[in-house]
């Protein structure tokens, strides 16, 4: 087990640029300190609650898929841990350092602060720091900003931090056999799309820590098209020095915003949307690539999302255009004098059917 210490005297005067350096530096030394863990996960099981998870199973209590998904939620929100993550999408891989901790301030009536940080191990991409429901985005040479969210939307589906029952109308939960991942016993839970309009999602939950050792998007043929692997894991009884440091930073406040209404985007009829998906928001804005004005709609089934953009015809475009990278689909079609683009973590055939169904009122 490795512990890492940074100079606490620098904390009080550190700015957001230094905070980015702190997160990245912490990532680098954490990863280098666990080089041997690339091929075998390591785990400190000093937390008595983690041992209790195994005892519950041994006692003969009924255990099903939802039992494990609830354990996963508890581990993601209540554990103190540091992990290495590798994401694999098509031929691209990215690696991250993931820190999480819970700090209880006994001097302030037991106030609880949940701290989470995710930063790239290679390159200078966006780092994220979360304090409870405030998520801050930190990038070199850019002003940091915050949004309201109870999770960092990087590689863990937000629903895993919430009530998994929200997916019951769209997915079924199946507990399969246990597997060995990095030398550790993992329980495979399959979250299966009921109507096949979305991908299936598989998660391998560590039997001891209840943290995710592997996650994957799987198509209806049973093929893994995108996955996330944990390369190493350290669980602590108390928050580490790194977590304590990150907890003391003042983050930018999220802007106050209202949920967009449909008043500006009622010119289109979505004649086919998968029954498991519902409209989250809609508005009108400029696309970042073309700067064209577009009507925008965001749909979600609780696990994944897709966006619909409707705009005037583009000159250099041959319909239909279908692209896919991992679980992400991009479909663009031309219809009745306008172009419709659907982008999201859904099968290409679903995205195409949605795009083709858009009609003007």
Long-range contacts (C-beta under 8 A, 24 or more apart in sequence): 1-42, 1-44, 1-234, 2-30, 2-33, 2-34, 2-234, 3-240, 3-241, 4-29, 4-30, 4-33, 4-240, 4-241, 4-242, 5-241, 6-241, 6-242, 6-245, 8-241, 8-245, 11-245, 11-248, 14-249, 16-138, 16-144, 16-252, 17-140, 19-129, 19-138, 19-144, 19-246, 19-249, 20-127, 20-138, 20-139, 20-140, 22-245, 22-246, 23-97, 23-117, 23-119, 23-127, 23-129, 23-138, 23-246, 24-119, 24-120, 24-124, 24-127, 26-97, 26-99, 26-117, 26-119, 26-242, 27-96, 27-97, 27-119, 27-120, 27-121, 28-97, 28-121, 30-82, 30-84, 30-97, 30-99, 30-242, 31-84, 31-95, 31-97, 31-121, 31-232, 34-84, 34-232, 34-234, 37-84, 37-231, 37-232, 37-233, 38-84, 38-231, 38-232, 39-182, 40-182, 40-183, 41-181, 41-182, 41-183, 41-184, 41-206, 41-213, 41-230, 41-231, 41-232, 41-233, 42-232, 42-233, 42-234, 43-184, 43-206, 43-208, 43-209, 43-233, 43-234, 43-235, 44-234, 44-235, 44-236, 45-208, 45-209, 45-235, 46-235, 46-236, 46-237, 47-79, 47-80, 47-235, 47-236, 47-237, 49-78, 50-79, 50-208, 50-209, 50-210, 50-235, 51-208, 53-207, 53-208, 53-210, 54-207, 54-208, 57-207, 63-175, 64-173, 64-175, 65-173, 65-174, 65-175, 65-189, 65-190, 66-164, 66-165, 66-173, 68-175, 68-187, 68-189, 68-205, 68-210, 69-160, 69-164, 69-173, 69-189, 69-203, 69-205, 70-164, 71-205, 71-210, 72-160, 72-203, 72-205, 72-210, 72-211, 72-212, 73-160, 73-161, 73-162, 73-164, 74-210, 75-209, 75-210, 75-211, 76-100, 76-156, 76-160, 76-161, 76-211, 76-212, 77-102, 77-114, 77-161, 78-102, 79-209, 79-210, 79-211, 79-235, 80-235, 80-236, 80-237, 80-238, 80-239, 80-240, 80-243, 81-209, 81-211, 81-233, 81-234, 81-235, 81-236, 82-233, 82-234, 82-236, 82-240, 82-242, 83-211, 83-230, 83-231, 83-232, 83-233, 83-234, 84-121, 84-230, 84-231, 84-232, 84-233, 85-118, 85-155, 85-228, 85-229, 85-230, 85-231, 86-228, 86-229, 86-231, 87-155, 87-226, 87-227, 87-228, 88-226, 88-227, 88-228, 88-229, 88-326, 89-226, 89-325, 89-326, 89-327, 89-328, 90-226, 90-325, 90-326, 92-325, 92-326, 94-120, 94-122, 94-125, 95-120, 95-121, 95-122, 95-231, 96-120, 96-121, 96-154, 96-155, 97-121, 99-240, 99-242, 99-243, 99-246, 100-243, 101-236, 101-239, 101-240, 101-243, 101-244, 101-247, 102-239, 103-239, 103-243, 103-244, 103-247, 113-247, 115-239, 115-243, 115-246, 115-247, 116-151, 116-152, 117-242, 117-243, 117-246, 118-152, 118-154, 118-155, 128-152, 128-154, 129-246, 129-249, 129-251, 131-247, 131-251, 134-251, 134-253, 134-254, 136-251, 136-252, 144-251, 144-252, 145-252, 146-251, 146-252, 146-253, 146-254, 147-254, 148-254, 155-215, 155-228, 156-212, 156-215, 157-201, 157-303, 157-304, 159-302, 159-303, 160-203, 160-212, 166-302, 167-191, 167-301, 167-302, 167-303, 169-194, 169-276, 170-194, 170-195, 170-198, 170-276, 170-301, 170-302, 170-303, 171-198, 171-201, 171-276, 171-303, 178-207, 179-204, 181-206, 181-213, 181-214, 181-230, 182-213, 182-230, 182-231, 184-208, 184-213, 186-213, 186-214, 190-218, 191-303, 193-220, 193-276, 194-276, 195-274, 195-275, 195-276, 196-220, 197-274, 197-276, 197-277, 197-346, 197-347, 197-350, 198-274, 198-276, 198-301, 198-303, 198-304, 198-346, 198-347, 198-350, 199-225, 199-304, 199-327, 199-345, 199-346, 199-347, 201-303, 206-233, 209-233, 209-235, 211-235, 217-326, 217-327, 217-345, 219-347, 220-347, 225-326, 225-327, 226-326, 226-327, 226-328, 264-295, 265-295, 265-296, 265-297, 266-361, 267-295, 267-310, 267-360, 267-361, 268-295, 268-310, 268-358, 268-359, 268-360, 268-361, 269-358, 269-359, 269-360, 269-361, 270-297, 270-308, 270-354, 270-357, 270-358, 271-357, 271-358, 271-359, 272-353, 272-354, 272-356, 272-357, 273-299, 273-354, 273-357, 274-301, 274-350, 274-354, 276-301, 277-301, 277-306, 280-305, 287-311, 290-314, 299-344, 304-344, 304-345, 304-346, 305-344, 305-345, 306-342, 306-343, 306-344, 306-345, 306-346, 306-351, 306-354, 307-342, 307-343, 307-344, 308-340, 308-341, 308-342, 308-354, 308-355, 308-358, 309-340, 309-341, 309-342, 309-343, 310-338, 310-339, 310-340, 310-341, 310-358, 311-338, 311-339, 311-341, 312-337, 312-338, 312-339, 313-337, 313-338, 313-339, 314-339, 320-352, 320-355, 322-348, 322-351, 322-352, 324-348, 331-355, 335-359, 336-360
